[in-house]
């Protein structure tokens, strides 16, 4: 499933967002575990990650219909859109649930940052099809 990008304009990439990858090899095919990116207001964390080569799992295409894009927001929760009831219902299905658990497809940047998120190593879609 491919990412469904938001259908609204994003602001300029001026918000600092750090991604901490517990499995950098699996997500980026590199050994780089910290990625310092710049996001724009209205952009989801999933969109930002995917656009920069961080392949966070998103089985539903980023439409809040699964929990595969589960992340931990370690800093800047108040710089992101509030979780909706739909997101809260979905994130409860994710393993390793914590108080700072969110779905990266639903976290839109609304503040000036900084934002720090951790992508857990176990966050994989076990039934993902392998390309032929």
GROMACS elastic network, one bead per residue, 0.5 to 0.9 nm:
[ bonds ]
;  ai    aj funct       b0    kb
    1     4     6  0.89307   500
    1    58     6  0.74262   500
    1    59     6  0.58536   500
    1    60     6  0.63006   500
    1    61     6  0.52615   500
    1    62     6  0.89583   500
    2    58     6  0.79066   500
    2    59     6  0.81068   500
    2    60     6  0.80440   500
    2    61     6  0.50878   500
    2    62     6  0.81494   500
    3    46     6  0.84320   500
    3    47     6  0.75976   500
    3    50     6  0.82974   500
    3    58     6  0.71652   500
    3    59     6  0.87498   500
    3    60     6  0.79830   500
    3    62     6  0.55280   500
    3    63     6  0.83903   500
    3   105     6  0.89256   500
    4     7     6  0.86383   500
    4    47     6  0.85951   500
    4    60     6  0.89166   500
    4    61     6  0.54448   500
    4    62     6  0.57143   500
    4    63     6  0.70009   500
    5     8     6  0.87579   500
    5    43     6  0.88508   500
    5    44     6  0.85785   500
    5    47     6  0.66410   500
    5    61     6  0.87225   500
    5    62     6  0.77844   500
    6     9     6  0.79694   500
    6    10     6  0.88139   500
    6    42     6  0.84598   500
    6    43     6  0.74892   500
    6    44     6  0.78798   500
    6    47     6  0.83081   500
    8    42     6  0.76077   500
    8    43     6  0.87606   500
    9    41     6  0.87439   500
    9    42     6  0.71112   500
    9    43     6  0.82096   500
   10    13     6  0.82646   500
   10    39     6  0.86868   500
   10    40     6  0.54940   500
   10    41     6  0.55417   500
   10    43     6  0.55882   500
   11    14     6  0.80608   500
   11    39     6  0.81520   500
   11    42     6  0.65788   500
   11    43     6  0.77331   500
   12    15     6  0.84120   500
   12    38     6  0.88369   500
   12    39     6  0.74107   500
   12    41     6  0.71801   500
   13    16     6  0.83086   500
   13    37     6  0.86178   500
   13    38     6  0.50436   500
   13    41     6  0.76806   500
   14    38     6  0.55014   500
   14    39     6  0.59594   500
   14    40     6  0.59852   500
   14    41     6  0.82795   500
   14   112     6  0.75060   500
   14   113     6  0.88265   500
   15    37     6  0.81366   500
   15    38     6  0.51140   500
   15    40     6  0.60041   500
   15    41     6  0.75126   500
   15   109     6  0.80539   500
   15   111     6  0.76265   500
   15   112     6  0.52088   500
   15   113     6  0.53611   500
   15   114     6  0.65710   500
   15   115     6  0.79757   500
   16    36     6  0.70085   500
   16    37     6  0.59560   500
   16    39     6  0.64363   500
   16   112     6  0.76560   500
   16   113     6  0.57331   500
   16   114     6  0.50254   500
   16   115     6  0.63453   500
   16   116     6  0.85142   500
   17    35     6  0.81801   500
   17    36     6  0.59737   500
   17    37     6  0.52165   500
   17    38     6  0.57739   500
   17    39     6  0.65642   500
   17    45     6  0.85292   500
   17    48     6  0.89972   500
   17   113     6  0.70740   500
   17   114     6  0.59288   500
   17   116     6  0.57526   500
   17   117     6  0.77048   500
   18    34     6  0.68484   500
   18    35     6  0.55450   500
   18    37     6  0.60947   500
   18    38     6  0.84424   500
   18   114     6  0.79105   500
   18   115     6  0.62362   500
   18   117     6  0.63107   500
   18   118     6  0.84829   500
   19    33     6  0.79366   500
   19    34     6  0.57182   500
   19    35     6  0.50699   500
   19    36     6  0.65531   500
   19    37     6  0.78135   500
   19    49     6  0.80739   500
   19    54     6  0.88613   500
   19   115     6  0.85865   500
   19   116     6  0.60651   500
   19   117     6  0.51267   500
   19   118     6  0.59035   500
   19   119     6  0.72010   500
   20    24     6  0.85265   500
   20    33     6  0.57847   500
   20    35     6  0.66721   500
   20    36     6  0.89783   500
   20   116     6  0.74770   500
   20   117     6  0.60930   500
   20   119     6  0.61866   500
   20   120     6  0.86378   500
   21    24     6  0.51979   500
   21    25     6  0.89067   500
   21    27     6  0.77256   500
   21    32     6  0.80179   500
   21    34     6  0.62974   500
   21    35     6  0.81233   500
   21    54     6  0.89087   500
   21   117     6  0.86230   500
   21   118     6  0.59826   500
   21   119     6  0.51047   500
   21   120     6  0.67751   500
   21   121     6  0.72696   500
   22    25     6  0.89487   500
   22    33     6  0.67308   500
   22   118     6  0.73596   500
   22   119     6  0.61910   500
   22   120     6  0.54250   500
   22   122     6  0.85331   500
   23    26     6  0.54582   500
   23    27     6  0.63403   500
   23    28     6  0.85086   500
   23    31     6  0.84452   500
   23    33     6  0.73374   500
   23   119     6  0.79488   500
   23   120     6  0.72414   500
   23   122     6  0.81694   500
   24    27     6  0.51327   500
   24    28     6  0.55803   500
   24    29     6  0.66875   500
   24    30     6  0.60310   500
   24    31     6  0.55477   500
   24    32     6  0.59094   500
   24    33     6  0.51673   500
   24    34     6  0.83652   500
   24    54     6  0.83833   500
   24   121     6  0.83027   500
   25    28     6  0.54683   500
   25    31     6  0.55694   500
   25    32     6  0.78161   500
   25    33     6  0.84368   500
   26    29     6  0.57925   500
   26    30     6  0.80736   500
   26    55     6  0.82740   500
   26   121     6  0.82352   500
   27    30     6  0.80294   500
   27    53     6  0.80566   500
   27    54     6  0.55432   500
   27    56     6  0.64096   500
   27    57     6  0.84749   500
   27   121     6  0.88840   500
   28    31     6  0.79204   500
   28    32     6  0.79826   500
   28    53     6  0.61337   500
   28    54     6  0.52972   500
   28    55     6  0.63333   500
   29    32     6  0.87605   500
   30    33     6  0.82269   500
   32    35     6  0.72444   500
   35    54     6  0.88467   500
   37    48     6  0.80148   500
   37    49     6  0.84406   500
   37    52     6  0.81059   500
   38    48     6  0.82050   500
   39    42     6  0.87819   500
   39    43     6  0.67004   500
   39    44     6  0.84872   500
   39    45     6  0.80303   500
   39    48     6  0.63504   500
   39   109     6  0.74575   500
   40    43     6  0.55187   500
   40    44     6  0.86593   500
   40    48     6  0.85669   500
   40   109     6  0.67321   500
   40   110     6  0.84906   500
   40   112     6  0.88815   500
   41    44     6  0.85635   500
   41   108     6  0.72880   500
   41   110     6  0.53122   500
   41   111     6  0.69518   500
   41   112     6  0.79856   500
   42    81     6  0.88188   500
   42   108     6  0.53156   500
   42   109     6  0.52723   500
   42   110     6  0.62239   500
   43    46     6  0.83551   500
   43    47     6  0.65847   500
   43    48     6  0.68219   500
   43   107     6  0.81471   500
   43   108     6  0.52613   500
   43   109     6  0.56774   500
   43   110     6  0.84644   500
   44    47     6  0.52149   500
   44    48     6  0.63374   500
   44    49     6  0.86734   500
   44    80     6  0.88211   500
   44   104     6  0.66939   500
   44   105     6  0.57705   500
   44   106     6  0.63690   500
   44   107     6  0.52263   500
   44   109     6  0.62341   500
   45    48     6  0.50759   500
   45    49     6  0.60952   500
   45    50     6  0.85881   500
   45   103     6  0.87830   500
   45   104     6  0.51212   500
   45   105     6  0.63495   500
   45   106     6  0.77514   500
   45   107     6  0.57798   500
   45   108     6  0.64064   500
   45   109     6  0.73493   500
   45   117     6  0.89074   500
   46    49     6  0.51512   500
   46    50     6  0.60780   500
   46    51     6  0.84355   500
   46    54     6  0.87975   500
   46    55     6  0.87068   500
   46    56     6  0.69838   500
   46    58     6  0.83382   500
   46    62     6  0.76188   500
   46    69     6  0.75348   500
   46   103     6  0.83892   500
   46   106     6  0.80045   500
   46   107     6  0.78170   500
   46   108     6  0.89091   500
   47    50     6  0.52780   500
   47    51     6  0.59639   500
   47    52     6  0.86133   500
   47    62     6  0.86840   500
   47   104     6  0.83609   500
   47   105     6  0.72368   500
   48    51     6  0.52792   500
   48    52     6  0.64341   500
   48    53     6  0.89678   500
   48    54     6  0.85143   500
   49    52     6  0.53033   500
   49    53     6  0.64205   500
   49    55     6  0.68578   500
   49    56     6  0.70938   500
   50    53     6  0.52123   500
   50    54     6  0.51144   500
   50    55     6  0.54017   500
   50    56     6  0.68582   500
   51    54     6  0.74754   500
   51    55     6  0.87786   500
   52    55     6  0.85420   500
   55    58     6  0.85981   500
   56    68     6  0.81644   500
   56    69     6  0.60295   500
   56    70     6  0.86753   500
   56   104     6  0.85105   500
   56   119     6  0.77363   500
   56   123     6  0.81158   500
   56   124     6  0.83324   500
   57    61     6  0.89970   500
   57    68     6  0.55953   500
   57    69     6  0.52782   500
   57    70     6  0.84714   500
   57   123     6  0.71085   500
   57   124     6  0.60656   500
   57   125     6  0.66259   500
   58    61     6  0.54230   500
   58    62     6  0.58364   500
   58    63     6  0.88601   500
   58    66     6  0.78319   500
   58    67     6  0.78585   500
   58    68     6  0.53934   500
   58    69     6  0.51497   500
   58    70     6  0.88758   500
   58   104     6  0.89358   500
   58   105     6  0.79673   500
   58   124     6  0.88934   500
   58   125     6  0.80697   500
   59    62     6  0.75399   500
   59    65     6  0.84734   500
   59    66     6  0.69042   500
   59    67     6  0.82613   500
   59    68     6  0.62577   500
   59    69     6  0.79713   500
   59   125     6  0.68855   500
   59   128     6  0.77546   500
   60    63     6  0.60918   500
   60    64     6  0.71030   500
   60    65     6  0.57248   500
   60    66     6  0.60173   500
   60    67     6  0.86259   500
   60    68     6  0.81781   500
   61    64     6  0.82669   500
   61    65     6  0.84334   500
   61   105     6  0.85995   500
   62    65     6  0.76047   500
   62    66     6  0.84280   500
   62    69     6  0.79820   500
   62   103     6  0.89397   500
   62   104     6  0.82650   500
   62   105     6  0.50113   500
   62   106     6  0.77428   500
   63    66     6  0.80991   500
   63   105     6  0.70112   500
   63   106     6  0.80186   500
   64    67     6  0.74585   500
   64    86     6  0.72542   500
   64    87     6  0.63479   500
   64    90     6  0.71346   500
   64   103     6  0.77216   500
   64   105     6  0.68862   500
   64   106     6  0.69352   500
   65    86     6  0.86064   500
   65    87     6  0.85907   500
   65    90     6  0.70558   500
   66    69     6  0.79223   500
   66    90     6  0.60327   500
   66    91     6  0.79517   500
   66    93     6  0.80918   500
   66    94     6  0.86092   500
   66   103     6  0.89322   500
   67    70     6  0.56696   500
   67    87     6  0.86835   500
   67    90     6  0.56631   500
   67    91     6  0.55316   500
   67    92     6  0.81386   500
   67    93     6  0.64158   500
   67    94     6  0.54860   500
   67    95     6  0.89013   500
   67   102     6  0.89576   500
   67   103     6  0.66271   500
   68    71     6  0.89575   500
   68    91     6  0.88386   500
   68    94     6  0.72542   500
   68   103     6  0.78964   500
   68   123     6  0.63805   500
   68   124     6  0.66147   500
   68   125     6  0.64303   500
   69   102     6  0.83343   500
   69   103     6  0.54210   500
   69   104     6  0.55697   500
   69   105     6  0.67603   500
   69   119     6  0.85217   500
   69   123     6  0.72938   500
   69   124     6  0.85197   500
   70    91     6  0.68825   500
   70    94     6  0.67438   500
   70    95     6  0.87252   500
   70    97     6  0.88398   500
   70   101     6  0.67421   500
   70   102     6  0.57621   500
   70   104     6  0.62105   500
   70   105     6  0.86513   500
   70   119     6  0.74320   500
   70   120     6  0.79931   500
   70   123     6  0.70185   500
   71   100     6  0.82315   500
   71   101     6  0.57909   500
   71   102     6  0.55479   500
   71   103     6  0.60582   500
   71   104     6  0.62115   500
   71   117     6  0.66628   500
   71   118     6  0.58575   500
   71   119     6  0.50016   500
   71   120     6  0.66204   500
   71   123     6  0.84243   500
   72    97     6  0.88690   500
   72    98     6  0.76134   500
   72    99     6  0.85064   500
   72   100     6  0.53162   500
   72   102     6  0.61830   500
   72   103     6  0.85151   500
   72   104     6  0.88761   500
   72   116     6  0.86273   500
   72   117     6  0.55326   500
   72   118     6  0.50884   500
   72   119     6  0.65785   500
   72   120     6  0.77574   500
   73    76     6  0.70604   500
   73    77     6  0.61991   500
   73   100     6  0.53660   500
   73   101     6  0.65050   500
   73   102     6  0.69826   500
   73   115     6  0.76180   500
   73   116     6  0.61057   500
   73   118     6  0.64671   500
   74    77     6  0.75811   500
   74   100     6  0.69101   500
   74   115     6  0.76627   500
   74   116     6  0.53505   500
   74   117     6  0.53803   500
   74   118     6  0.68455   500
   75    78     6  0.84801   500
   75    79     6  0.87591   500
   75   113     6  0.87992   500
   75   114     6  0.72863   500
   75   115     6  0.52675   500
   75   117     6  0.69602   500
   76    79     6  0.50057   500
   76    80     6  0.70130   500
   76   111     6  0.85852   500
   76   113     6  0.62583   500
   76   114     6  0.60162   500
   76   116     6  0.65577   500
   76   117     6  0.86675   500
   77    80     6  0.55100   500
   77    81     6  0.81778   500
   77    82     6  0.83635   500
   77   100     6  0.79474   500
   77   115     6  0.73517   500
   77   116     6  0.87661   500
   78    81     6  0.75462   500
   78    82     6  0.79651   500
   78   110     6  0.83357   500
   78   111     6  0.74861   500
   78   113     6  0.87763   500
   79   108     6  0.85623   500
   79   109     6  0.61448   500
   79   110     6  0.54518   500
   79   112     6  0.66837   500
   79   113     6  0.58170   500
   79   114     6  0.76706   500
   79   115     6  0.70053   500
   80    83     6  0.87815   500
   80   107     6  0.57024   500
   80   108     6  0.54173   500
   80   110     6  0.51705   500
   80   111     6  0.65646   500
   80   113     6  0.87401   500
   80   115     6  0.83873   500
   81    84     6  0.88135   500
   81   106     6  0.77940   500
   81   107     6  0.57309   500
   81   108     6  0.52237   500
   81   109     6  0.63889   500
   81   110     6  0.59752   500
   81   111     6  0.87353   500
   82   106     6  0.87609   500
   82   107     6  0.76208   500
   82   108     6  0.85452   500
   83    86     6  0.80443   500
   83    87     6  0.59138   500
   83    88     6  0.64277   500
   83   102     6  0.75663   500
   83   103     6  0.86985   500
   83   106     6  0.73001   500
   83   107     6  0.75421   500
   84    87     6  0.51836   500
   84    88     6  0.62605   500
   84    89     6  0.86595   500
   84   106     6  0.83978   500
   85    88     6  0.50554   500
   85    89     6  0.61738   500
   85    90     6  0.86979   500
   86    89     6  0.51570   500
   86    90     6  0.63174   500
   86    91     6  0.86804   500
   87    90     6  0.50863   500
   87    91     6  0.59553   500
   87    92     6  0.85019   500
   87   102     6  0.76685   500
   87   103     6  0.69079   500
   87   106     6  0.70731   500
   88    91     6  0.52544   500
   88    92     6  0.62613   500
   88   102     6  0.79331   500
   88   103     6  0.87414   500
   89    92     6  0.55179   500
   89    93     6  0.73155   500
   90    93     6  0.55058   500
   90    94     6  0.73594   500
   90   103     6  0.81880   500
   91    94     6  0.53084   500
   91    95     6  0.86962   500
   91    97     6  0.75071   500
   91   101     6  0.70837   500
   91   102     6  0.63770   500
   91   103     6  0.64355   500
   92    95     6  0.80316   500
   92    97     6  0.67183   500
   92   101     6  0.88221   500
   93    97     6  0.81883   500
   94    97     6  0.61325   500
   94   101     6  0.88406   500
   94   123     6  0.87788   500
   95   122     6  0.87226   500
   95   123     6  0.83797   500
   96   101     6  0.85289   500
   96   120     6  0.88410   500
   97   100     6  0.81646   500
   97   101     6  0.60239   500
   97   102     6  0.89971   500
   98   101     6  0.51884   500
   98   102     6  0.89170   500
   99   102     6  0.87947   500
  102   105     6  0.86893   500
  102   106     6  0.76162   500
  102   107     6  0.72045   500
  103   106     6  0.54919   500
  103   107     6  0.65613   500
  104   107     6  0.52112   500
  104   108     6  0.82197   500
  105   108     6  0.77910   500
  107   110     6  0.89798   500
  109   112     6  0.80565   500
  109   113     6  0.82868   500
  109   115     6  0.88906   500
  110   113     6  0.86065   500
  111   114     6  0.84526   500
  112   115     6  0.86658   500
  113   116     6  0.87625   500
  119   122     6  0.87725   500
  119   123     6  0.74590   500
  120   123     6  0.56510   500
  121   124     6  0.79110   500
  124   127     6  0.88331   500
  124   128     6  0.83760   500
  125   128     6  0.54067   500
  126   129     6  0.88815   500
  129   132     6  0.89636   500
